[in-house]
Amino acid sequence: MAADTRNPIALLTPYKMGKFNLSHRIVLPPLTRMRSYNNIPQPHAAVYYSQRTTNGGLLIAEATGVSDTAQGYPETPGIWTTEQVEAWKPIVEAVHKKGGIFFCQLGHVGRVSNYGFQPNGEAPISCTDKGVTPGLDGGDWSPPRRLRTDEIPHIVNDFRLAARNAVNAGFDGVEIHGANGYLIDQFMKDQVNDRTDKYGGSLENRCRFALEILEAVADEIGADRVGMRLSPFADYMETGDSNPKALALHMANAANNFSILYLHLIVPSRVKTGQEWCETPRSVISMRKAFNGTFIAAGGYNRTEGNKAVAEGHADLVAFGRLFLANPDLPRRFELDAPLNRYDTSTFSIPDPVIGYTDYPFLEDHVPA
């Protein structure tokens, strides 16, 4: 099928995100692949990311630890040492050679960890001493240690230093990982945060940690290089909130105060209400309208749903995780409305540098010689 370049689908229209000129609206979101041996990004990551790069396309690197306490999964990358920064440089260069825009997601898992991932076998840190149920999501989670109030600025500083390191590695910007039940999300959500100091209690207090990180990172590298990922409507890793709409709107309005580049929202594509399924709640749209910057939506979209989200103004950009993982030429396939490779969940998080990582075929690989 020939592409109709005169009337491109909404996902394939250009978009100006701050100072970045995007050629389309299809984003590679951060996907943890567990192939960074000893927390060092590897050369095979340069192949993986460059395969998924288009001229003017936006890619966000997998969750990258800001410190030696930030890890909770095997073989995930970091960016707190000189060796890690140097290892990222050729990966970033490979993306830039093909004209891509590359952001690094900076994260800390908080209580979603165990003694084995922590320095000197210490307890994971969090806003609380309440742990994740052992065995949840297949993890052997250890009870966390509640951070003292005077320790929190040190964690904020870890994010600041990591942002500087990311820019030094060549990244165009960073995404603060405030989603998926990890440390920042743990502070924001009232079902986890049981603090009584200035970082707990009210909505404003629970969001203080997230916003201090946002401010520190924006001050360090410039707000025009900073995005943030949020999942206020989800309860990943037992991290839920009693009033997600209020949390979402508070964070959208607070983010405006720092003039950051984008918000990246994990949108539950369908929300269970009783025995029926309904469309995404209007509160998601309210958050989108409240935020002044670029709004990226993620959440199991397909080509039709992603087009609809952009065409109806519910998102500026749409992130496609599993589809992009399995289809390195996803923008081209969407342009042609071509068949998609099926993803294999059994190879998402194995350490193999090729299988399930860089061996998904491109469209032209299917064409007979």
Secondary structure as UniProt FT lines:
FT   TURN            5..6
FT   HELIX           10..12
FT   STRAND          15..17
FT   TURN            18..19
FT   STRAND          20..22
FT   STRAND          26..28
FT   HELIX           37..39
FT   HELIX           43..51
FT   TURN            55..56
FT   STRAND          58..65
FT   TURN            68..69
FT   TURN            74..75
FT   HELIX           82..97
FT   TURN            98..99
FT   STRAND          101..107
FT   TURN            110..111
FT   HELIX           115..117
FT   HELIX           119..121
FT   STRAND          125..126
FT   TURN            134..135
FT   HELIX           136..138
FT   STRAND          145..146
FT   HELIX           149..151
FT   HELIX           152..168
FT   TURN            169..170
FT   STRAND          173..178
FT   TURN            180..181
FT   HELIX           183..188
FT   TURN            190..192
FT   TURN            198..199
FT   HELIX           203..206
FT   HELIX           208..221
FT   HELIX           223..225
FT   STRAND          226..230
FT   TURN            232..233
FT   HELIX           236..238
FT   HELIX           244..258
FT   STRAND          262..266
FT   STRAND          270..273
FT   TURN            274..275
FT   STRAND          276..279
FT   HELIX           282..290
FT   STRAND          294..298
FT   HELIX           303..311
FT   TURN            312..313
FT   STRAND          317..319
FT   HELIX           321..326
FT   TURN            328..329
FT   HELIX           330..336
FT   HELIX           345..347
FT   TURN            348..349
FT   TURN            355..358
FT   HELIX           363..366
//
